Amino acid sequence: MDDLRQLLRDVEVFAGELPVFDPLMAPDTPAELFTEWLLGALEAGVREPHAMTVSTAGADGNPTARTLILKGVGPDGWRFASDGGSVKARDLAQRPFAALTFYWSPLARQVRVRGPVVAADAEDSAADFLARSTGARAEALIGRQSQPLADLAQRDAAVKESLERLEDEPDLVAPGWTLHTVRPESVEFWQGDKERRHTRLVYVREVEGWRKQLLWP
Ligand SMILES: Cc1cc2nc3c(=O)[nH]c(=O)nc-3n(C[C@H](O)[C@H](O)[C@H](O)COP(=O)(O)O)c2cc1C
């Protein structure tokens, strides 16, 4: 235990060359700055830079977080998709609000997005589903996400059956598959610094446009 504590203390944070973030040069909208940072993460070779932690809370108010793939960003918000029976889908039905967290380690950059979540209509959700790879569609067609599984053979048999169904009917869409948009109320950009002079800039939604505010690190 003590060894592990020491080991953790010795892990270097914010190693290597880090980008400089000048908040005075930040664009007017968080979607623009997010896109710049996301492209920077891609360029820096970050693995799955579009992976984000999506936090939700259920009826009891207790949070749950999991990693999901970002489907897109636009003026309306940040998008992700989910199976209709998953914990996140059930949480969102109870409390349509989420927090997203991105961390791009080699750049020491974090982005946090918070806001209400709006479900897309069936047509847009189906289009998202049909754009997925065959394997991802087969897995989602099973539709039992986060339910108890007896053994791995059962999983493999269900995937095989799904793949066969897709071969016969390539346009099948998993019932309940839903594209969601987080309509941000606030988006915070955090740039880490070796000397711990971290720079934080939050965009807060106002009636007309966005207000930018620096935060203490
Ligand atoms: C990098 C990564 C990407 C993932 N992308 C998705 C995704 O786009 N959609 C999804 O439903 N689950 C995705 N998962 C799995 C989820 O983290 C989670 O296990 C699953 O959605 C069940 O969540 P639930 O607790 O809301 O039911 C991903 C996991 C990882 C590690």
Ligand as a Chemical Component Dictionary entry (heavy atoms), coordinates in Angstrom:
data_LIG
# 
_chem_comp.id                   LIG 
_chem_comp.type                 NON-POLYMER 
_chem_comp.pdbx_formal_charge   0 
_chem_comp.three_letter_code    LIG 
# 
loop_
_chem_comp_atom.comp_id 
_chem_comp_atom.atom_id 
_chem_comp_atom.alt_atom_id 
_chem_comp_atom.type_symbol 
_chem_comp_atom.charge 
_chem_comp_atom.model_Cartn_x 
_chem_comp_atom.model_Cartn_y 
_chem_comp_atom.model_Cartn_z 
_chem_comp_atom.pdbx_ordinal 
LIG C1  C1  C 0 -13.191 4.271 -25.783 1  
LIG C2  C2  C 0 -14.586 3.756 -25.497 2  
LIG C3  C3  C 0 -15.620 4.131 -26.338 3  
LIG C4  C4  C 0 -16.923 3.714 -26.088 4  
LIG N1  N1  N 0 -17.926 4.152 -26.910 5  
LIG C5  C5  C 0 -19.201 3.815 -26.643 6  
LIG C6  C6  C 0 -20.279 4.379 -27.417 7  
LIG O1  O1  O 0 -20.078 5.207 -28.330 8  
LIG N2  N2  N 0 -21.545 3.980 -27.139 9  
LIG C7  C7  C 0 -21.824 3.115 -26.110 10 
LIG O2  O2  O 0 -23.008 2.836 -25.894 11 
LIG N3  N3  N 0 -20.838 2.594 -25.325 12 
LIG C8  C8  C 0 -19.529 2.918 -25.566 13 
LIG N4  N4  N 0 -18.521 2.427 -24.771 14 
LIG C9  C9  C 0 -18.894 1.531 -23.646 15 
LIG C10 C10 C 0 -19.426 2.388 -22.483 16 
LIG O3  O3  O 0 -18.338 2.953 -21.764 17 
LIG C11 C11 C 0 -20.306 1.597 -21.468 18 
LIG O4  O4  O 0 -19.632 0.453 -21.030 19 
LIG C12 C12 C 0 -21.660 1.177 -22.065 20 
LIG O5  O5  O 0 -22.194 2.189 -22.906 21 
LIG C13 C13 C 0 -22.659 0.838 -20.945 22 
LIG O6  O6  O 0 -23.012 2.016 -20.269 23 
LIG P1  P1  P 0 -24.244 2.181 -19.271 24 
LIG O7  O7  O 0 -23.687 2.024 -17.892 25 
LIG O8  O8  O 0 -24.779 3.521 -19.522 26 
LIG O9  O9  O 0 -25.283 1.125 -19.590 27 
LIG C14 C14 C 0 -17.197 2.830 -24.984 28 
LIG C15 C15 C 0 -16.147 2.475 -24.125 29 
LIG C16 C16 C 0 -14.856 2.924 -24.382 30 
LIG C17 C17 C 0 -13.747 2.529 -23.420 31 
# 
loop_
_chem_comp_bond.comp_id 
_chem_comp_bond.atom_id_1 
_chem_comp_bond.atom_id_2 
_chem_comp_bond.value_order 
_chem_comp_bond.pdbx_ordinal 
LIG C1  C2  SING 1  
LIG C2  C3  SING 2  
LIG C2  C16 DOUB 3  
LIG C3  C4  DOUB 4  
LIG C4  N1  SING 5  
LIG C4  C14 SING 6  
LIG N1  C5  DOUB 7  
LIG C5  C6  SING 8  
LIG C5  C8  SING 9  
LIG C6  O1  DOUB 10 
LIG C6  N2  SING 11 
LIG N2  C7  SING 12 
LIG C7  O2  DOUB 13 
LIG C7  N3  SING 14 
LIG N3  C8  DOUB 15 
LIG C8  N4  SING 16 
LIG N4  C9  SING 17 
LIG N4  C14 SING 18 
LIG C9  C10 SING 19 
LIG C10 O3  SING 20 
LIG C10 C11 SING 21 
LIG C11 O4  SING 22 
LIG C11 C12 SING 23 
LIG C12 O5  SING 24 
LIG C12 C13 SING 25 
LIG C13 O6  SING 26 
LIG O6  P1  SING 27 
LIG P1  O7  DOUB 28 
LIG P1  O8  SING 29 
LIG P1  O9  SING 30 
LIG C14 C15 DOUB 31 
LIG C15 C16 SING 32 
LIG C16 C17 SING 33 
# 
